[in-house]
Amino acid sequence: MAQKWYKVADVGILPEGQVTTVMAGVKAVVLIHTAEYGYTALDNRCPHQGGPLGEGQIDGDWLLCPWHGYEYDPKTGAPPEGYGDCATPLPLEIRAAGIYVQVDEPEHHPTVSDQMVQVMTDWGVDTVFGMVGHSNLGFADAMRRAEEAGKLRYFGVRHEGAAAFAATAYGKLTGRPAACFAIAGPGSTNMLTGLWDAKMDRAPVLALNGQVDTQVIGPGAFQEVDLYAAYDAVRVWGQTVLTAKNAGELMAQALKHAVVEQGVAQLILPNEVQTAPALDDFPATPRRGRVSTIEIAPPEKDLSAAVALLAAARRPTIIVGHGARFHREKIIALAEKIDAAVITTFKGKGLIGDDHPLGCGVLGRSGTPVGSSMMGRSDVLLVLGASFSNHTGISTKKKLIQVDIDRMTLGKFHPVTVPLWGEIGVTVDALLERLAPAERPQVKADIAKRWAYWRAEKEKHVGHLDGRGRMHPALVFKHLSALAPADAVLCVDVGNNTYSFGRFFESGGQQDVLMSGYLGSIGFAFPAAMGAWAAVGAGRKIISVSGDGGFGQYMGDFTTAVKYNMPICHILLNNDELGKISKEQRSGKFAVWQTSLKNPNFAEFARLCGGEGFRATTPAEVAPAIAAGLAATGPAIVEILTDPMQT
């Protein structure tokens, strides 16, 4: 064990009769100044229960621990007669350059946490969002070492819910898990909302939960929560790590379940286990050979039936959901080969450009008349990676071919003509190979006609101003459609702003749209944008869109984006109201009650946090404000004052 001297303070910095905490390398030391001894130093950790002696005080001849008032001699660390706990004294020298303290620098011996982090990074987890705290410090230290080795990136957030949403968005965008990380008790319960979003939208996430020491679990220790029970409904797999013997294998199992079952895998990490010694030789736990391909071809009989149905169709239409996110090029190629209209669900928005001759936009409550009209004119629907939710309203009166890798999803709520079990990319390749080209010029003509009608209708709203001069969201999304890069990632929230985005924003051909789909959680957008930035932000612009209510949920994490210089452009529609709820109260014949909001100037808020802020209060200011936000080199808020009555 090596010993090293560190300068910890200048002479004269600490008045007589006082104590303070200083750092000697990475070790915390309590520096003491008394009339009897002059300057002395002790290990900062109280041997009773680990209290910080540097936050204590001198009382007569004794240094008092701030936690329980335990007394220690300022020079020797000895307790009063009859007590057994003794603080550790440290060598101290007064030199010309200042006060120096000598500390031991033990060699690092790998811990259970190091053993697990190595498996985690070997399996491809490169991003963690979380909050470091007293019941996860051992695992945090292992991640610090991995980050210093270039194997991992860690983003410290302001709220654990934001960590979960960020990890969820990372999984939705890439299909690979990121991790979210929290302490025991409230830190871990804070993550549950974001993890429910991952469960319902089938996104792979690794949840890492610190836990109190195992010896105090049960009677009701401080911050003790039964995290296995708390996460039971949200996870696909979980386990508490208790020993080095299988710690690496448990990490491998967690990641295998997250990837294969596309959901939340949980590992609970008791405090003392995190710092326990690792095995002398880490067992090999490679991903190779543990996760098979998903490229499963559909059964020949069912594939032939689907080909025959599409070949005989007069006007086939393709409906694309979030489950087809990674196959857009193949799907568009199939559509172009057979001249089939392509409609997306809201969660699939952006998988085909709204400027494509066969693109029909979104179907359903958040959609446009183009999609619903073209579905009505079709005779066969090829449904790829969509679940027939009520929100989307896919017709069940048509002949249906449904393709999905999950057999339970096929015909889940009603019979379909051909339930085709297979991976979407492989299945589309097979259809491309077997279907003959077909030209249907009337389909493109009908789509163009419907778009012309809808764009004219949208334009009628663009100039609208309410009695306070507030603007219609159609104006916002007209300009955002024109200015957003063709490959941008757009993270959208919940509320009136979301419905407006679905109807009025026109997607480019390579854009990705992320949302809290089945959970529909307000506050999703900005934390999701942090996850998207971590996933692909080096090469693509990340845009988030919310109302004032949604942004208020996690606005503290704007400072996280500033800290890590994430150039996210947040489009904030400020109507001083929970507008969607007001609308529901009116439609339900209730009085509008408790939906008003007291907001700051969000552009000023952004600047106070160290980011950039732009504010549009008139129609002429909207496009320049959005352009400035998109051009910002760091995080930016573009605040636009909108009419709460309009969606």
N, C-alpha and C positions, 0 to 999 in steps of 0.2 A: 504494500500500500504506500503510494508516494505521498509526500508532504510538500506543501507549497505555500509561500507567503503571498498575500494579496494586500494591496493598499485598499483600505475600506473607508477612510475619511481623512479630512484635513484636521490638523491639530486646532483646537479651539472651536470646532463646529458644534460640539455638544456641551451645553452648560453643566456645571457641577450639580449633582443631585438628579440628573435625568438619564434616561435610557432611550435607545432607538434601535431599529433593525437596520443592519447593513448587509451587503452581499460580499462574500469572499469567494469569487468564482461563481459557482452555482449553489453555494451553501449559504443559508441564512444564519446570521450571527447577531446576538444581542450585544451592542456596545454600551458600556456602562461608565459613568463618570461620577466618582464619589470623592469626598474630601479625604477619606482615610487611605484609599488605594490609588487614586488618580484614575487612569483609564484601565479597564479590564474588559474581558470578553468571555462570553459563554455560548455554547450551542443554543440556538434560538428555540429549540424544541423542549418544552417542559416534559420531564420524564414521567409525570403523573398521567396526563391524558393528551399530551401533544400540544398543549396551548402555546401561543406565540409569546415568549418571554419579552421580546422587544416591544410589545404593546403594554407591558406591565409598568411598575413604578417602584421607586425607592421609598421604603418606609422604615425610617431609622437605620438599623444595620442590615436590613434585608431587602432583597429584590423580590417583589410579589408578582406571581403569575396572574394575569388578568382573568383567567377562567375560574379558578377555585381559590385564589389567594394563597397558594402554596409559597413558602418562603425559602429563599436560597441565599447563601453567602455570595456577594457580588464578585469575589475573587476566586474562591475555591469551588463554588457551586454546591457546597455542603448544605444540608437542611438543618434545622434546629435539632437538638438532641432528642432522640427517640423516634425520629422519622427516617425512612429508608431511601426515599427518592433523592437522587443527587444529580444536579445539572452538570454538564460536561464543561470544564474550563478549557480555554483555548489560549495558546501562547500569543502574546501581544508585544509589539515593539513600537516605540516612538522614534521615528527617523526624521531626517531633515525634510523629506518629501511628504511626510504625513504619518498616519497611524496604520500599522500593518498587523495583520492577523494570520497565523499559520493554521491551515486546515488539512485534514487528510483528504486525498483524492483517490478513492477506491477505484479499482478497475471495474468496468461494467461487466456484470455476469448476466447473460440472457435470462429473461423472465418468461413466464407463461404468456404474457402479453406479446413479447417479441416473437415467440413461437407462433402465435395466432396471426399477428400482423404479417409475418412472412407468408403464411398460407393465403391470407387475404389479398396481398399484392400479387402473389404468383398466379392467383385465379383471375387477375385482371382488374380488381377494384383499385382505382387510382384517385378517387375523390371521396372525401368525407366532409359532411357539414355537421356542426355540433357546437356544444358548449362544454368547456372543461370545468370540472368542479371536484369537490372533495371526495366523492365516491367513484371517480373514474380516472384519477390521476395516474395510476400505474399504466393503464392502457394508453392514456394520452401520451405518456412519456415514450412508450414504444412507437406510437405513430410519429412523434417528433423525430425519433431516430430514422424512421423510414422516410420521412419528408426530407431530412438532411441528406439522405442517400439518393434522393431523386426518384423514389419509388411511389410517392404519394403526395397529394395536395390536400391540405386541410384548410377549411374555411370556418372561422369562428363567427357564429351568428349571434343575434341579440335575443332571439326567442326560439326555443326548440321546435315549435310548430313550423317555423320558417325552414329549419333544417330538414324536417320531414317532407315538406312540399318541394324543396329544392331537389332532394334525392329522388322523389317521385317523378318530377319533371325530367330529370336526367335519364331515368329508366324509360319513360314514355318516348323520349326522343331517340335514344340509342338502342333500346332493347337490352342494355347491360345494367347491372346494379351499381349504384353508388351507395354509400353508407350514411346513416344519420346517427348521432352520438349524443348521449345525455347522461346525467347523473341519476341516482336512485330517486324514487318518489316523484316530486312534481316535475322534474326535468323530463322523466320518461313519460309521465302522463300527458305532458304538453305535446309530445310527438304524435299522440294517437290520432288526431284529426287528419293530419297529412298522411298517416299510414292507412287510415280508412280509405282515403282517396286512392292510394296505391292498390289496395285490395279490390275496390270496386271497378277500377279501370285496368286491372291486371298489369301493374307495372312492377318490375323486379326491384326490391329494396332490401338492404341489410340494415336491421335495427340493432344497435349496440347499446345496451343498457348497463350503466354502472349500478351496483347494488351494495347495500350495507354489508358489514362483515357477517359471515354465515353464523357465527356464534351468537349473534343478537337477533337473528331472524326468528320471529314467532311471538315473543312477548310484547312487541310493539316498540321498536327502537325508533329514534329520530329519523324521519324520512323513509321509514320502512313501508313499502307497498308490495303486495304480492304481484310482482310484475309478470309472472307466468300466467296467473289468472287474469290480470288486467289485459293482457295481449291475446288471450285465447281466441277471441272471435275475429281478430284482425290478421293473424299470421297464418301462413301455410305450414310453418315448422318452427320450433323453438326449443331451446335447451339452456340450462344453467351450467356454466363451466365450473367444475370443482377440483380438477386435478390436471397436472401437466400430461398425464398418460394419454389422454384422448383429446386434449385441447385443440391441436391442429386438425384432427379429424372432425371435430364438431364445427370448426370454421368451414371446412370443406363441405360438410353436410348442409350447413346453412346456405352457402352460395349455390350448391347444386339445386336445392329446393327453390331458391329465389329465381334462378335462371330457368329451370325446367317447368316449374309451376307458375312462373310469372306472378310473383306475389311477395309478401313480406316474410322474411326469415329473421328470427330474433335470437340473439345470444345475450344471456344475462351474466354479468361479470362481477361476482362478489369482490369486495374491496381487497381482502387479503390474498385472494387467488391471483389477482392481477400482477402482484409483485413476487409471487412465489417463484422459486427457481424453475427454469425450463429443463426439459430433458437434455442430457449431454449431447445427444445427436437428434436433431429434429427429424421425425419420420417424414418420408417423402409423401406428399399429398398433392400430386399434380392434377390439373384439370383434365389433361389428356387421358382419354380412356374412361373418364367418369361421366361425361356429358355427350350424348349421341347427337347426330344430326336431326334437325326437324324437317328435312326435305323429304317428306313422305308423299308418295304419289297416290292418287285416289284409286279405288278398285276399278278394274277395267270395265266391268258391267255398268257401274254408275257413270263413269266417264263417257262411255259410248252413248248412254241415254242423254247426258247433258249435251254432247256434241249434236246428236240428232235433233234435240229440241231447239238449239240455237240455229242450226242449219235451216230448219223449217220456219223459223220466226220471220214475220214480216217486218217488225220493228223491235228488235231486241234492245234492251237498255241495261247498262251496267250500273249498279249501286255499290259505292265503295265506302267502307267504314274504317275506323281507326286500326282494325286488325290487319288492314292491307297497306299500312303506312310505308313499309319498306319495299314495295313492289310497284311503285307508280309508273316507271318506264315501261315495264312489261304490260301493265294494264292499259296504258295509253296506246301501246302498239297493237294490242288486241282490239281496242275500240276502233282504231284507224283501219284495221284490216277488214272489219265487218261493218263499218260505219254505224257504230252503236253510240247512242247518247250516253254520257257519263254523268251521274249525279252522285254527290257525296252526302254522307251524314254530316251533322255539325262537327263531330269529333274527327271526321275525315276531311274537313275543309282544307283546301289548298293542295290536295293530292292531284288535282288537275287544274290548270289555270282557267280562270273565268274568261280569258281571252282565247281559249282554244275553241276551234269550230265545233267540237263535240262536247265541250264542257257546259254543264247546266247549273253549276252552283250547288247550293245546299238545299236539302229536302227537309220539310218539317216546320216546326214552330219558329225556328230561328232561320228559316230559309227564304227562298224567293219563289215567285210564281213560275219562273223558268223550270225549276226542277219538278215541281208538282204537275205542271202542265205536260211536260215530256213523259213523266211516268204514266200519266193518264192515257197518253197516246200509244204506249208500248203494249206488246202482247206477251213478251217473255222478259223476266227480270233475272239477271245474273247478279247475285248478291255476294259480295266479297268482304269478309271480315266485319260484318255488321250484325247487330243483335235484334233487330225488329223492336226497338224501344217505342213506347207510346209517343215520345217527343219527336221521333223521326217520322213515324207514320208510313212505313213501307206498305204498299198495298198487298193484301193477302188474296185478292181476287184475280191476280194474274198468275200465269204459270211461273213457278219459282224454281231457280237453281241456286241453292245456298252452299257456299264453300267455306269451310272452316277447319282448322286443325283440331279444335275441341269438339268431340262428338256430342257432348251435352248441349252445346250451342245450336247444333243442327236441329231444326224443327222443335226448338225448346218450348214454344208457346202454342204452336199450331203446325199442322202438316205442311210440308213443302213438296213440290213435284219431284225434285231430285235433290236429296241431301247428299252433298259430295264431300266426303271426309278426306282431307288432304291439305298439305301446306299450300298456301295461296300461290307463291311463286312457281312451284312445280306444276300446280294445276293450270295456271294461266299459260305456262310454257306448252303444256299438252294441248290446250285448246288452240293456241296459236298454230301448232303444228298440224292439227287435224281439220280446222275450219278453213273452208275456201274463202277467198276474198269476196266481198260483196259491196256494191255501191248503192247507197241510199241517199241521193242528193236532197230528197225532201226532208230528211232528218236534219241536215245542216241548215236548210232553209228555215225550217220551223224553229230551230234553236236561235238562229239569228233574229228571226221575227220576234220571238219572246224576249230576247235580251233588249232589243230596241224598245219594246214596250216598257220593260221594267226600268231601263235607264231613263226613259222620259218621265216615268212616275217618280223615280228617285230625285230627279232634278227639280221637281215641283216642291220638294221639301227643303232644298238647299238654302233658299233665301229666307226661310221662316225665322222670325224673332218673336219671343214672347213679350209680355208687357214690361219686363225688366231688361229687354235687349238681349236675352239669352238665346243661344243658337240651337238649331236642330242637329242631332248627332249625324244626320246624313251629310252635313257639310264637313264634319270632322273626318268621316270615313271616305268621302270623295277625295280629299287631299291626301289622306294616309295611303289610299289605294295607289295614287299617282306617285307618291314619294318613297314608299317602302321599297327597299331592294328586292329584286326578284327572288332571291334565295333567303330572305329574312325568316327568322323564327319568331312567331307571334304568340305570346302567352296571354290568354284572355281570362277575365274574372267572371263573376256571377252578378246578374242584375240587368237593369235596363241597358247598360252599356254593352252587355254581351249579346242581347237580342239585336241591338242596332248594328253591332259588328257583323253578326251573321247575315243580316239583310243587306247592309249597305257597303261593306268592305268587299272589294273584288280582288281575289287572290291571284298571285302570279304562279307561274308553272313549277317553281321549285321551292315554294314556301312551305313551312310546317306550322301548324296551329296546334297549340297545347291548351288543354282546359281541364277543369275538374268536372269530368263528364257525369258519371252516375251519382257521385256524392253531391256535386253542385255546391262546393264550399266557397263562400265568399272569402276573399283574402288570398286566393291561390296565385294570382297573376304575378306579383312582384317576386315572391320567393321562387316561383317556378322559373322566372327569367334568370335568377341567379344560377339555378341548376342547369338551364339551357346554355348559359354562358360558359359554365364550367365544362360542359360537354363539347360545344362546337364554336364557342365565341371567338376563337382565334381567327376564324375565317368567315364568319357570318354575322350579320347584324342581329342583335336581340332586341325585340320590342315587346313591352308589356302594355296591356290596356286594362284599365279598371275605372270604376266610379270612385267617388270620394269615400263612400262607405267601405268598399273593399280595400283600398289602399290604407285606410286608417287602421286596419287589423294588424298590419305588419310594417307600418311606416318606419319604425325604429331601425329596421334592417336596411333602410336606404343608406345608413352609415356603414353597413357591412359592404355594400357595393362600392362606397367611397374608399373604404380601407383597402380593398383588394383591386381597386381601379377597374371595375367592371363597367364598360361603356354601354350600359343598358339605357335605352330610351323609353321612359314610361309616359304613355299618353293617358292623362287623367281627366276624365269628364266630370267636372265639378258642378253638381246641381243642388248642393246643400241639403241633400235629402236621400233617404233610402227609397229611391223612386219606384223600384219594382214593388216594394211592400205597400207604398201609398196606392199604387195602381190596383193591387190586389184588394186593399181595403175598399176602394171605390167600387170595384166590380162585384165585391161581395156584399155591398150595401152597408158597409161599416163606415164609421167616421174615420177620417184620416187622423191618426193619433200616434205620437211619439216616433215619428219617422224623420223629423227635421234633424239636421246636423249642424254643429258649430265648428267651422273649419278655419284653419289658418290660411294664409296665402301660401299655397303649396310651392310656388316658384321660389318665394323667399325661403321657405323651409329647406328646399333643396340646396340653396346657396349657403345657408347657415350650417348645413351638414358637410359642406365642402364639395358639393356637386354643382351642377349647372341647373338653372331654372328659367323657364320661359312661360309667359302667360298671355293668353289670347282672350280678349274681352269683346272684340268686334270681329265680324267675318273677314275683314281684310288682314287681320293679324294671324289667322289660323294657319295658313300655308307657311308663312315665314317662321312661325314658332315651331311647327313640326319639322321643317327643314333644319332649323338650328339644333333641335334636339337630336335629330338623326346624325348630324355632323359632329356632335360633341365627342370629345376624346375620352371623357369619363362618364359616370352616371348622370342622367339628366331627367328632369320632370318637365313635361309640357302640359300645363294646366289650361283647360279650355272650359269656359263657363257655358253650360248647356241648360236647356229647358227640361225640367223634371217631368213634364207631362208627355214628352215625346220619346218614342223608341223606334 
